[in-house]
Amino acid sequence: MARDAGPDRAGDRLAPVLRPVRAGNGFEEALEQILQVVRLGLVPAGERLPAERELARRLGISRVTLREVLKVLQEQGLVEARRGRYGGTFVLPRADEPGEDALRSRAAGVDLEDVLRFREVLEVGAAGLCAAHGLSGERAARLREALAGTHDAPPADYRRRDTLLHLTLAELCGSPSLTAQYAAVRATVNDLLDCIPLLVRNLEHSQRQHIALVEAVLDGDAEAAREIMREHCAGTAALLRGFLA
Protein backbone atom coordinates (compact mmCIF):
# COMPACT_ATOMS: atom_id res chain seq x y z
CA MET A 1 0.00 0.00 0.00
CA ALA A 2 1.31 3.44 -0.90
CA ARG A 3 2.16 5.73 1.99
CA ASP A 4 0.98 9.32 2.00
CA ALA A 5 3.38 12.04 3.08
CA GLY A 6 1.04 13.50 5.66
CA PRO A 7 1.18 13.85 9.45
CA ASP A 8 2.91 10.93 11.16
CA ARG A 9 4.33 10.04 14.56
CA ALA A 10 7.08 12.59 14.15
CA GLY A 11 4.55 15.27 13.35
CA ASP A 12 3.85 16.84 9.99
CA ARG A 13 7.18 16.69 8.17
CA LEU A 14 5.93 18.98 5.41
CA ALA A 15 4.86 21.78 7.76
CA PRO A 16 8.19 23.65 7.55
CA VAL A 17 7.70 24.12 3.81
CA LEU A 18 4.00 24.05 2.94
CA ARG A 19 2.07 27.20 3.81
CA PRO A 20 -0.66 29.34 2.19
CA VAL A 21 0.66 31.27 -0.80
CA ARG A 22 0.17 34.96 -1.35
CA ALA A 23 -2.48 36.22 -3.72
CA GLY A 24 -1.19 37.08 -7.16
CA ASN A 25 1.56 34.47 -7.40
CA GLY A 26 -0.34 31.35 -6.42
CA PHE A 27 0.98 29.11 -9.18
CA GLU A 28 4.60 30.22 -8.86
CA GLU A 29 4.74 30.04 -5.06
CA ALA A 30 2.96 26.69 -4.94
CA LEU A 31 5.42 25.30 -7.50
CA GLU A 32 8.33 26.65 -5.44
CA GLN A 33 7.07 25.00 -2.25
CA ILE A 34 6.40 21.58 -3.77
CA LEU A 35 9.78 21.71 -5.49
CA GLN A 36 11.34 22.31 -2.07
CA VAL A 37 9.48 19.30 -0.67
CA VAL A 38 10.97 17.16 -3.44
CA ARG A 39 14.47 18.69 -3.39
CA LEU A 40 14.76 18.40 0.38
CA GLY A 41 13.65 14.78 0.29
CA LEU A 42 10.75 15.39 2.67
CA VAL A 43 8.80 12.98 0.49
CA PRO A 44 11.34 10.32 -0.54
CA ALA A 45 11.35 8.73 -3.97
CA GLY A 46 8.58 6.17 -4.23
CA GLU A 47 6.31 7.84 -1.68
CA ARG A 48 3.11 9.70 -2.43
CA LEU A 49 2.49 13.40 -2.05
CA PRO A 50 -0.55 14.38 0.04
CA ALA A 51 -3.86 14.08 -1.78
CA GLU A 52 -4.81 16.94 -4.11
CA ARG A 53 -7.56 18.15 -1.80
CA GLU A 54 -5.13 18.33 1.14
CA LEU A 55 -2.34 19.99 -0.85
CA ALA A 56 -4.71 22.60 -2.29
CA ARG A 57 -6.07 23.37 1.19
CA ARG A 58 -2.63 23.78 2.73
CA LEU A 59 -1.36 25.95 -0.10
CA GLY A 60 -4.54 28.02 -0.26
CA ILE A 61 -5.01 27.47 -4.01
CA SER A 62 -7.65 25.88 -6.20
CA ARG A 63 -7.32 22.29 -7.31
CA VAL A 64 -7.17 23.57 -10.89
CA THR A 65 -4.05 25.59 -10.05
CA LEU A 66 -2.58 22.66 -8.15
CA ARG A 67 -3.05 20.37 -11.13
CA GLU A 68 -1.18 22.87 -13.31
CA VAL A 69 1.69 22.76 -10.79
CA LEU A 70 1.71 18.96 -10.71
CA LYS A 71 1.67 18.86 -14.51
CA VAL A 72 4.89 20.90 -14.59
CA LEU A 73 6.52 18.53 -12.10
CA GLN A 74 5.45 15.55 -14.20
CA GLU A 75 6.87 17.14 -17.34
CA GLN A 76 10.17 17.62 -15.51
CA GLY A 77 10.25 13.95 -14.53
CA LEU A 78 10.03 14.68 -10.80
CA VAL A 79 6.67 13.03 -10.08
CA GLU A 80 4.22 10.69 -11.76
CA ALA A 81 0.47 10.29 -11.46
CA ARG A 82 -0.88 6.80 -10.82
CA ARG A 83 -4.50 5.76 -11.02
CA GLY A 84 -6.44 3.22 -9.07
CA ARG A 85 -7.29 2.57 -5.46
CA TYR A 86 -3.74 3.26 -4.31
CA GLY A 87 -3.06 5.94 -6.87
CA GLY A 88 -1.96 9.53 -6.43
CA THR A 89 1.09 11.65 -7.23
CA PHE A 90 4.36 9.85 -6.48
CA VAL A 91 7.87 11.26 -6.25
CA LEU A 92 10.23 9.68 -8.76
CA PRO A 93 13.89 8.83 -8.24
CA ARG A 94 16.27 11.28 -9.86
CA ALA A 95 16.89 9.64 -13.20
CA ASP A 96 20.06 11.44 -14.22
CA GLU A 97 22.25 12.58 -11.35
CA PRO A 98 24.58 15.34 -12.57
CA GLY A 99 28.25 14.48 -12.85
CA GLU A 100 30.98 16.09 -10.78
CA ASP A 101 31.70 18.74 -13.42
CA ALA A 102 28.05 19.70 -13.65
CA LEU A 103 27.75 19.89 -9.87
CA ARG A 104 30.80 22.09 -9.54
CA SER A 105 29.53 24.32 -12.32
CA ARG A 106 26.27 24.71 -10.41
CA ALA A 107 28.15 25.50 -7.21
CA ALA A 108 30.24 28.11 -9.00
CA GLY A 109 27.08 30.16 -9.52
CA VAL A 110 26.38 30.31 -5.77
CA ASP A 111 27.78 32.89 -3.37
CA LEU A 112 29.14 30.32 -0.93
CA GLU A 113 29.97 32.73 1.89
CA ASP A 114 26.58 34.41 1.73
CA VAL A 115 24.78 31.05 1.89
CA LEU A 116 26.90 29.80 4.80
CA ARG A 117 26.51 32.98 6.85
CA PHE A 118 22.76 33.17 6.28
CA ARG A 119 22.37 29.52 7.17
CA GLU A 120 24.31 30.01 10.41
CA VAL A 121 22.23 33.03 11.45
CA LEU A 122 18.97 31.11 10.91
CA GLU A 123 20.13 27.87 12.51
CA VAL A 124 21.71 29.46 15.58
CA GLY A 125 18.69 31.70 16.03
CA ALA A 126 16.23 28.82 15.76
CA ALA A 127 18.16 26.68 18.25
CA GLY A 128 18.33 29.54 20.75
CA LEU A 129 14.63 30.36 20.41
CA CYS A 130 13.57 26.74 20.87
CA ALA A 131 15.65 26.40 24.01
CA ALA A 132 14.65 29.78 25.43
CA HIS A 133 10.92 29.29 24.87
CA GLY A 134 11.01 25.63 25.90
CA LEU A 135 9.71 22.56 24.13
CA SER A 136 7.41 20.15 25.93
CA GLY A 137 4.81 17.54 25.18
CA GLU A 138 4.14 16.91 21.51
CA ARG A 139 6.71 19.50 20.37
CA ALA A 140 9.51 17.89 22.38
CA ALA A 141 8.43 14.47 21.09
CA ARG A 142 8.65 15.72 17.51
CA LEU A 143 12.24 16.84 18.01
CA ARG A 144 13.20 13.55 19.66
CA GLU A 145 11.56 11.62 16.80
CA ALA A 146 13.44 13.65 14.21
CA LEU A 147 16.72 12.96 16.03
CA ALA A 148 15.91 9.26 16.29
CA GLY A 149 15.40 9.19 12.54
CA THR A 150 19.06 10.10 12.01
CA HIS A 151 20.36 7.24 14.19
CA ASP A 152 21.86 4.42 12.14
CA ALA A 153 20.62 6.00 8.93
CA PRO A 154 22.36 4.50 5.88
CA PRO A 155 24.70 6.98 4.18
CA ALA A 156 22.42 7.22 1.15
CA ASP A 157 19.53 8.42 3.33
CA TYR A 158 21.43 10.35 5.99
CA ARG A 159 21.22 13.76 4.34
CA ARG A 160 17.45 13.56 3.97
CA ARG A 161 16.99 12.63 7.63
CA ASP A 162 19.51 15.26 8.71
CA THR A 163 17.57 17.83 6.71
CA LEU A 164 14.32 16.79 8.38
CA LEU A 165 15.87 17.21 11.84
CA HIS A 166 17.08 20.73 11.06
CA LEU A 167 13.77 21.69 9.43
CA THR A 168 11.89 20.42 12.47
CA LEU A 169 14.01 22.58 14.76
CA ALA A 170 13.44 25.59 12.51
CA GLU A 171 9.70 25.06 12.55
CA LEU A 172 9.52 24.57 16.31
CA CYS A 173 11.14 27.95 16.97
CA GLY A 174 7.76 29.57 16.29
CA SER A 175 8.65 31.89 13.42
CA PRO A 176 7.04 30.90 10.10
CA SER A 177 9.17 33.50 8.30
CA LEU A 178 12.39 32.00 9.66
CA THR A 179 11.17 28.51 8.79
CA ALA A 180 10.42 29.49 5.18
CA GLN A 181 13.79 31.19 4.75
CA TYR A 182 15.57 28.21 6.26
CA ALA A 183 13.84 25.73 3.95
CA ALA A 184 15.04 27.76 0.97
CA VAL A 185 18.64 28.11 2.13
CA ARG A 186 18.80 24.47 3.18
CA ALA A 187 17.88 23.41 -0.36
CA THR A 188 20.87 25.41 -1.61
CA VAL A 189 23.14 23.93 1.07
CA ASN A 190 22.08 20.43 0.06
CA ASP A 191 22.91 21.21 -3.57
CA LEU A 192 26.37 22.26 -2.44
CA LEU A 193 26.79 19.17 -0.26
CA ASP A 194 26.00 17.05 -3.31
CA CYS A 195 29.22 18.41 -4.82
CA ILE A 196 31.48 16.94 -2.14
CA PRO A 197 32.07 13.39 -0.89
CA LEU A 198 30.07 11.91 1.98
CA LEU A 199 32.60 11.36 4.76
CA VAL A 200 31.74 8.77 7.41
CA ARG A 201 33.90 10.41 10.06
CA ASN A 202 32.14 13.72 9.48
CA LEU A 203 28.73 12.05 9.77
CA GLU A 204 29.71 10.46 13.10
CA HIS A 205 30.90 13.82 14.44
CA SER A 206 27.79 15.53 13.13
CA GLN A 207 25.60 12.98 14.86
CA ARG A 208 27.28 13.58 18.23
CA GLN A 209 26.61 17.29 17.77
CA HIS A 210 22.96 16.57 16.95
CA ILE A 211 22.55 14.63 20.20
CA ALA A 212 24.18 17.39 22.27
CA LEU A 213 22.10 20.03 20.49
CA VAL A 214 18.78 18.31 21.15
CA GLU A 215 19.73 17.75 24.79
CA ALA A 216 20.56 21.46 25.21
CA VAL A 217 17.31 22.53 23.57
CA LEU A 218 15.19 20.20 25.70
CA ASP A 219 17.08 21.29 28.84
CA GLY A 220 16.21 24.90 28.02
CA ASP A 221 19.89 25.91 27.80
CA ALA A 222 19.73 28.55 25.08
CA GLU A 223 23.39 29.56 25.32
CA ALA A 224 24.60 25.98 24.93
CA ALA A 225 22.13 25.32 22.09
CA ARG A 226 23.36 28.35 20.18
CA GLU A 227 27.01 27.46 20.70
CA ILE A 228 26.57 23.83 19.64
CA MET A 229 24.65 24.87 16.54
CA ARG A 230 27.27 27.50 15.69
CA GLU A 231 29.99 24.85 15.91
CA HIS A 232 27.88 22.43 13.88
CA CYS A 233 27.38 24.96 11.09
CA ALA A 234 31.09 25.81 11.18
CA GLY A 235 31.98 22.17 10.55
CA THR A 236 29.82 21.97 7.45
CA ALA A 237 31.11 25.34 6.29
CA ALA A 238 34.71 24.18 6.64
CA LEU A 239 34.07 21.13 4.46
CA LEU A 240 32.29 23.13 1.78
CA ARG A 241 35.01 25.80 1.71
CA GLY A 242 37.69 23.15 1.58
CA PHE A 243 36.19 21.36 -1.42
CA LEU A 244 34.55 24.22 -3.27
CA ALA A 245 36.18 27.56 -2.42
C-alpha angles and dihedrals in degrees: 000000000000117000120227119223095233134116113325139167091292091053127253104330092191095055095092090061110026115076137139112289125230121259114263099033101050097134096044096045093044090051090049093052096047090046088055090051089054097040093049092049093237086141105037123217110283095028126108127248116233115281117279093250091053095044092049091049094050094046094044094233136118121265088243090060091044091053089053089053093048090048090058091050090050091050089052091053094244099116139013132208118231126191131213137058093316095035131124138113113318129194112240127217114257102267100198115029109200117250124244093267092051092048093050090047089054091048091050089066092057125087094233097191093049092051093047095048094046091048091051093050092051096043096046091045093050093048092049093048093049092051095043095049094039130232120233140157116001093000093055090046090054092055092047090049092050090051091047089054090063094053112106091352111164112249092249091059100032097093093053092051091043089052091051091052093052093044090051091053091048092051094047092057088079101238113112090189092056091046092053093048091048093051089054096047092044090057088056092046090052090052088054093046088054087065095062133058122269105245117203094206090053091050091052091050091045091052092053088052091050091054093048091046095052091046091052092048094049091046089055092240101146096175093053092044092053093047094048091048091047090053091045092053090046091057093054091044091053092054094048093047091047094053102031112024 
